[in-house]
Amino acid sequence: MAATDPFALFAEWMALAEASEINDPDAMALATSTPDGRPSVRMVLMRRHGPDGFGFFTNLDSRKGREIAANPWGALCIHWKSIRKQVRAEGRLVQVSDADADDYFASRSRTSRIGAHASDQSRPLASREAFLARVEEVKARFEDRDVPRPPHWSGFRLVPDRIEFWEDVEFRLHNRRLFERQGDGGWSEGLLYP
């Protein structure tokens, strides 16, 4: 029996979450690790999903960007409390094309684009006032023109080799489905004990 398409199943669950999750149904915990193997996790917004993976955008000089450059393997977890489901995925993190980064950057609000120029993400900050002053400087610099994507800002796709779908079932008799990528690019599907 052929495996279900995990990305089609993800799209179904995402649609359910978008209809019922109060805030940010696209929020996901992204785990990376330092070059010496120390794990690091944070919440990011998933801005793309489909057969090419799960996408997000960031400052390449941020802690996560530096960790990905040193070790391109990651994991993510998306939990939708409102529908009592979660998805976990593990795989390689691949930088998106400049065209994809440009396209997404252009879709952001002007203030968010200005913030991408003003922020040295994850670096020490002397004061909130110092950051807000930098935001004002960037606003002035781009006052009468479009705000281009800075060279240190791009995105990544987590290209999974494992995807687990978890559904909450009464009395902790949860349903867990595991998809694993095969050598031919297809997927195998199996169940896990709760």
Residue frames as qw, qx, qy, qz and C-alpha x, y, z in Angstrom:
[[0.000, 0.888, 0.459, 0.000, 0.00, 0.00, 0.00],
 [0.397, 0.499, -0.027, 0.770, 1.38, 3.42, -0.97],
 [0.294, -0.365, -0.474, 0.745, 1.94, 5.94, 1.78],
 [0.072, 0.916, 0.387, -0.079, -0.30, 8.96, 2.16],
 [0.428, 0.577, -0.040, 0.694, 1.29, 12.16, 0.84],
 [0.455, -0.462, -0.478, 0.592, 2.52, 13.77, 4.09],
 [0.109, -0.076, 0.048, 0.990, 2.41, 17.27, 2.58],
 [0.362, -0.383, -0.539, -0.657, -1.23, 16.86, 1.54],
 [0.568, -0.531, -0.611, 0.148, -2.03, 15.67, 5.07],
 [0.362, -0.272, -0.254, 0.855, -0.11, 18.65, 6.49],
 [0.089, -0.173, -0.287, -0.938, -2.10, 21.04, 4.27],
 [0.489, -0.511, -0.624, -0.332, -5.37, 19.51, 5.57],
 [0.560, -0.508, -0.484, 0.441, -4.28, 19.95, 9.18],
 [0.260, -0.091, -0.028, 0.961, -2.99, 23.47, 8.51],
 [0.243, -0.380, -0.439, -0.777, -6.38, 24.45, 7.06],
 [0.575, -0.581, -0.575, -0.025, -8.09, 23.13, 10.20],
 [0.517, -0.374, -0.302, 0.708, -5.67, 25.08, 12.39],
 [0.113, 0.125, 0.177, 0.970, -6.13, 28.29, 10.39],
 [0.387, -0.503, -0.505, -0.585, -9.87, 28.01, 10.97],
 [0.678, -0.624, -0.374, -0.103, -9.65, 27.48, 14.74],
 [0.652, -0.169, -0.284, 0.683, -6.28, 28.54, 16.18],
 [0.133, -0.919, -0.283, 0.239, -6.62, 31.89, 17.96],
 [0.007, -0.915, 0.312, 0.255, -3.13, 33.21, 17.17],
 [0.111, 0.686, -0.686, -0.215, -0.41, 32.29, 14.70],
 [0.955, 0.051, 0.241, -0.168, -1.39, 28.86, 13.38],
 [0.761, 0.570, -0.230, 0.208, 1.89, 29.05, 11.44],
 [0.247, -0.791, 0.507, -0.235, 4.06, 29.32, 14.58],
 [0.956, 0.046, -0.278, 0.076, 6.59, 26.52, 14.90],
 [0.563, -0.725, 0.371, 0.141, 9.41, 25.66, 17.25],
 [0.732, 0.606, -0.292, 0.107, 12.62, 25.41, 15.24],
 [0.746, -0.576, 0.283, 0.180, 15.56, 23.49, 16.71],
 [0.607, 0.682, -0.361, 0.190, 19.10, 23.93, 15.48],
 [0.828, -0.487, -0.028, 0.276, 22.41, 23.21, 17.19],
 [0.099, -0.901, 0.374, 0.195, 25.75, 24.85, 17.73],
 [0.566, 0.566, -0.596, -0.058, 28.86, 23.47, 16.01],
 [0.053, 0.330, -0.881, 0.336, 29.66, 21.51, 19.20],
 [0.349, -0.238, -0.889, -0.179, 26.17, 19.98, 19.31],
 [0.050, 0.273, 0.607, -0.745, 24.38, 22.12, 21.93],
 [0.098, 0.588, 0.743, 0.304, 20.68, 22.30, 20.99],
 [0.026, 0.221, 0.118, -0.968, 18.96, 25.62, 20.51],
 [0.072, 0.530, 0.813, 0.230, 15.23, 26.17, 19.95],
 [0.091, 0.294, 0.163, -0.937, 13.00, 29.15, 19.26],
 [0.458, 0.616, 0.611, -0.194, 9.61, 29.99, 17.78],
 [0.055, -0.240, 0.448, 0.860, 9.51, 31.18, 14.16],
 [0.626, 0.450, 0.265, -0.579, 6.70, 31.68, 11.67],
 [0.508, 0.087, 0.775, 0.366, 6.36, 29.10, 8.91],
 [0.289, 0.592, -0.057, -0.750, 5.82, 31.08, 5.72],
 [0.565, 0.365, -0.578, -0.462, 5.90, 28.25, 3.17],
 [0.566, -0.172, 0.789, -0.165, 4.95, 24.59, 3.18],
 [0.808, 0.453, -0.105, -0.363, 4.72, 21.95, 0.50],
 [0.984, 0.121, -0.017, 0.126, 6.70, 19.17, -1.16],
 [0.547, 0.570, -0.319, 0.523, 9.89, 21.23, -1.05],
 [0.480, -0.097, -0.609, 0.623, 9.67, 21.56, 2.75],
 [0.298, -0.843, -0.429, 0.131, 8.73, 23.99, 5.51],
 [0.470, 0.456, -0.001, 0.756, 9.99, 27.54, 4.97],
 [0.349, -0.858, -0.257, 0.276, 10.82, 30.46, 7.25],
 [0.437, 0.726, -0.044, 0.529, 12.80, 33.69, 6.88],
 [0.647, -0.691, -0.108, 0.303, 15.46, 35.24, 9.08],
 [0.051, 0.922, -0.382, -0.023, 18.57, 37.33, 9.48],
 [0.884, 0.271, -0.347, 0.158, 21.49, 35.16, 8.33],
 [0.296, 0.482, -0.541, 0.622, 23.71, 36.76, 10.99],
 [0.666, -0.507, 0.135, -0.530, 21.30, 35.83, 13.81],
 [0.435, -0.402, 0.787, -0.172, 22.13, 33.00, 16.18],
 [0.817, 0.241, 0.495, -0.173, 19.92, 30.61, 14.21],
 [0.631, 0.756, -0.151, -0.088, 21.48, 31.73, 10.92],
 [0.052, 0.712, -0.694, 0.095, 24.99, 31.16, 12.24],
 [0.603, -0.198, 0.744, -0.207, 24.02, 27.75, 13.68],
 [0.828, 0.459, 0.275, -0.171, 22.48, 26.67, 10.37],
 [0.445, 0.797, -0.406, -0.033, 25.63, 27.75, 8.51],
 [0.130, -0.566, 0.796, -0.171, 27.71, 25.57, 10.85],
 [0.211, 0.042, 0.971, -0.104, 25.32, 22.59, 11.01],
 [0.367, 0.045, -0.352, -0.860, 22.54, 22.45, 8.39],
 [0.361, -0.282, -0.883, -0.104, 20.38, 19.89, 10.19],
 [0.252, -0.167, 0.317, -0.899, 17.28, 20.93, 12.10],
 [0.125, -0.388, -0.913, 0.027, 13.94, 19.89, 13.52],
 [0.262, -0.224, -0.016, -0.939, 10.62, 21.60, 13.93],
 [0.070, -0.379, -0.894, 0.227, 7.47, 21.09, 15.95],
 [0.285, -0.240, -0.195, -0.907, 4.10, 22.69, 15.29],
 [0.082, -0.304, -0.887, 0.337, 1.46, 22.24, 17.98],
 [0.305, -0.334, -0.296, -0.841, -2.14, 23.29, 17.46],
 [0.100, 0.049, 0.790, -0.603, -3.83, 23.15, 20.85],
 [0.534, 0.205, 0.119, -0.811, -7.24, 24.09, 19.40],
 [0.815, 0.235, -0.333, -0.412, -7.39, 20.98, 17.20],
 [0.765, -0.435, 0.462, -0.109, -5.28, 18.76, 19.48],
 [0.904, 0.363, 0.074, 0.213, -2.72, 17.90, 16.82],
 [0.233, -0.827, 0.387, 0.336, 0.99, 18.40, 16.29],
 [0.851, 0.503, -0.068, 0.139, 3.51, 17.80, 13.53],
 [0.495, -0.693, 0.415, 0.321, 7.21, 17.13, 14.01],
 [0.803, 0.585, -0.040, 0.105, 9.75, 17.09, 11.18],
 [0.559, -0.616, 0.391, 0.394, 13.50, 16.52, 10.94],
 [0.773, 0.499, 0.261, 0.290, 15.79, 17.19, 8.02],
 [0.547, -0.003, 0.133, 0.827, 18.28, 19.37, 6.23],
 [0.056, 0.859, 0.238, -0.450, 17.98, 23.17, 6.23],
 [0.542, 0.264, 0.446, 0.661, 18.50, 24.63, 2.75],
 [0.017, -0.470, -0.070, 0.880, 18.70, 28.34, 1.99],
 [0.516, 0.692, 0.487, -0.132, 15.98, 29.63, -0.35],
 [0.538, 0.404, 0.310, 0.671, 16.78, 31.31, -3.65],
 [0.143, -0.173, -0.094, 0.970, 17.36, 35.07, -3.79],
 [0.275, -0.254, -0.493, -0.785, 14.16, 35.35, -5.85],
 [0.529, -0.513, -0.673, -0.067, 12.12, 33.60, -3.13],
 [0.418, -0.404, -0.397, 0.711, 13.70, 35.75, -0.41],
 [0.021, -0.002, 0.167, 0.986, 13.04, 38.91, -2.47],
 [0.372, -0.387, -0.628, -0.564, 9.44, 37.86, -3.09],
 [0.523, -0.569, -0.611, 0.172, 8.68, 37.23, 0.57],
 [0.351, -0.280, -0.223, 0.865, 10.57, 40.33, 1.75],
 [0.081, -0.155, -0.320, -0.931, 8.52, 42.50, -0.63],
 [0.449, -0.496, -0.650, -0.359, 5.30, 41.08, 0.86],
 [0.457, -0.407, -0.557, 0.561, 6.20, 42.27, 4.37],
 [0.069, -0.955, -0.285, 0.054, 5.01, 45.56, 5.80],
 [0.371, 0.780, -0.198, 0.462, 7.26, 48.57, 5.27],
 [0.434, -0.761, 0.359, -0.321, 7.93, 48.73, 9.03],
 [0.933, -0.205, 0.290, 0.063, 9.01, 45.07, 9.09],
 [0.769, 0.501, 0.012, 0.397, 11.33, 45.69, 6.14],
 [0.034, 0.847, -0.282, 0.450, 12.83, 48.68, 7.94],
 [0.721, -0.580, 0.325, -0.193, 13.26, 46.55, 11.06],
 [0.962, 0.113, 0.108, 0.223, 15.23, 43.97, 9.08],
 [0.503, 0.654, -0.169, 0.539, 17.76, 46.69, 8.21],
 [0.235, -0.782, 0.261, -0.515, 17.84, 48.16, 11.72],
 [0.835, -0.463, 0.220, -0.199, 18.24, 44.96, 13.72],
 [0.275, 0.515, -0.808, 0.081, 21.47, 43.11, 14.42],
 [0.853, -0.270, -0.179, -0.409, 19.30, 40.14, 15.40],
 [0.924, -0.254, -0.251, 0.138, 20.51, 38.12, 18.41],
 [0.517, 0.332, -0.312, 0.725, 23.41, 40.51, 19.11],
 [0.331, -0.485, -0.516, 0.623, 23.69, 42.43, 22.43],
 [0.036, 0.739, 0.344, 0.578, 21.67, 45.67, 22.53],
 [0.239, 0.122, -0.433, 0.860, 22.62, 48.56, 24.83],
 [0.236, 0.311, 0.517, -0.762, 19.05, 49.86, 25.17],
 [0.396, 0.599, 0.696, 0.025, 15.65, 49.79, 23.51],
 [0.127, 0.903, 0.050, -0.408, 16.13, 53.48, 22.75],
 [0.204, -0.521, 0.639, 0.527, 19.29, 52.67, 20.75],
 [0.337, 0.229, 0.866, 0.291, 17.32, 50.23, 18.58],
 [0.247, 0.804, 0.520, -0.150, 14.43, 52.68, 18.08],
 [0.024, -0.815, 0.230, 0.531, 16.91, 55.40, 17.08],
 [0.255, -0.234, 0.797, 0.495, 18.37, 53.02, 14.50],
 [0.332, 0.544, 0.768, 0.066, 14.84, 52.32, 13.18],
 [0.150, 0.904, 0.189, -0.353, 14.36, 56.09, 12.70],
 [0.163, -0.611, 0.540, 0.555, 17.72, 56.32, 10.87],
 [0.301, 0.089, 0.873, 0.373, 16.68, 53.55, 8.48],
 [0.272, 0.751, 0.583, -0.147, 13.26, 55.19, 7.93],
 [0.051, 0.867, -0.110, -0.483, 15.02, 58.43, 6.97],
 [0.266, -0.380, 0.724, 0.510, 17.44, 56.61, 4.65],
 [0.147, 0.234, 0.879, 0.388, 14.57, 55.02, 2.70],
 [0.212, 0.448, 0.404, -0.769, 12.07, 57.87, 3.10],
 [0.513, 0.556, -0.077, -0.650, 11.25, 58.35, -0.58],
 [0.483, 0.393, -0.714, -0.320, 12.01, 54.92, -1.94],
 [0.918, -0.146, -0.297, -0.218, 11.35, 51.23, -1.60],
 [0.479, -0.643, 0.580, -0.144, 13.07, 49.29, 1.18],
 [0.686, 0.381, -0.599, -0.159, 15.19, 46.58, -0.50],
 [0.944, -0.311, -0.108, 0.016, 16.02, 43.24, 1.07],
 [0.191, -0.832, 0.520, 0.010, 19.29, 43.51, 2.97],
 [0.584, 0.433, -0.682, -0.078, 21.99, 41.01, 1.93],
 [0.013, 0.239, -0.874, 0.424, 22.00, 39.45, 5.41],
 [0.583, 0.129, 0.472, -0.648, 18.28, 38.56, 5.23],
 [0.402, 0.175, -0.769, -0.465, 17.01, 35.37, 3.56],
 [0.815, -0.174, 0.182, -0.522, 15.12, 32.20, 4.31],
 [0.045, -0.301, 0.952, 0.025, 15.46, 28.47, 4.73],
 [0.825, -0.058, -0.277, -0.490, 13.43, 25.39, 4.00],
 [0.462, -0.329, 0.802, -0.188, 13.57, 22.41, 6.30],
 [0.656, 0.256, -0.570, -0.424, 13.55, 19.56, 3.77],
 [0.683, -0.381, 0.494, -0.379, 12.30, 16.68, 5.90],
 [0.398, 0.238, -0.873, -0.151, 13.39, 13.08, 5.86],
 [0.216, -0.317, -0.888, 0.255, 11.03, 12.31, 8.77],
 [0.327, -0.298, -0.034, -0.896, 7.58, 13.75, 9.50],
 [0.159, -0.253, -0.913, 0.277, 5.44, 12.64, 12.42],
 [0.387, -0.408, -0.250, -0.788, 1.73, 13.46, 12.76],
 [0.166, -0.121, -0.834, 0.512, 0.37, 13.25, 16.31],
 [0.426, -0.461, -0.344, -0.698, -3.31, 13.36, 17.28],
 [0.219, -0.224, 0.666, -0.677, -4.53, 13.61, 20.85],
 [0.604, -0.244, -0.672, -0.352, -6.80, 10.71, 21.82],
 [0.626, -0.608, 0.096, -0.478, -8.66, 10.33, 25.11],
 [0.881, -0.438, 0.180, 0.002, -6.81, 8.56, 27.96],
 [0.154, -0.749, 0.573, 0.295, -3.46, 9.26, 26.25],
 [0.738, 0.147, 0.639, 0.162, -4.11, 6.60, 23.59],
 [0.179, 0.744, -0.203, -0.611, -2.72, 8.99, 20.99],
 [0.836, 0.459, 0.280, 0.114, -2.46, 8.30, 17.28],
 [0.207, -0.749, 0.429, 0.461, 1.07, 8.73, 15.86],
 [0.836, 0.498, 0.210, 0.095, 1.87, 8.35, 12.15],
 [0.388, -0.645, 0.421, 0.506, 5.48, 8.43, 10.97],
 [0.734, 0.677, 0.054, 0.014, 6.52, 9.17, 7.39],
 [0.531, -0.559, 0.438, 0.462, 10.12, 8.50, 6.33],
 [0.488, 0.735, -0.284, -0.375, 11.61, 9.57, 3.02],
 [0.914, 0.021, 0.371, 0.163, 12.86, 6.68, 0.90],
 [0.479, -0.322, 0.470, 0.667, 15.85, 6.61, -1.45],
 [0.291, 0.404, 0.658, 0.565, 13.60, 7.12, -4.49],
 [0.064, -0.166, -0.005, -0.984, 12.12, 10.30, -2.96],
 [0.562, -0.437, -0.524, -0.468, 8.86, 8.59, -2.01],
 [0.335, -0.468, 0.492, -0.653, 7.61, 8.07, 1.54],
 [0.444, -0.180, -0.876, 0.049, 7.02, 5.05, 3.74],
 [0.450, -0.489, 0.075, -0.743, 4.34, 5.28, 6.39],
 [0.534, -0.145, -0.809, 0.199, 3.98, 3.52, 9.72],
 [0.518, -0.756, -0.188, -0.354, 2.55, 3.90, 13.19],
 [0.275, 0.358, -0.651, 0.610, 4.29, 4.57, 16.51],
 [0.449, -0.518, -0.692, 0.226, 3.14, 3.56, 19.97],
 [0.162, -0.887, -0.080, -0.425, 1.82, 6.54, 21.93]]
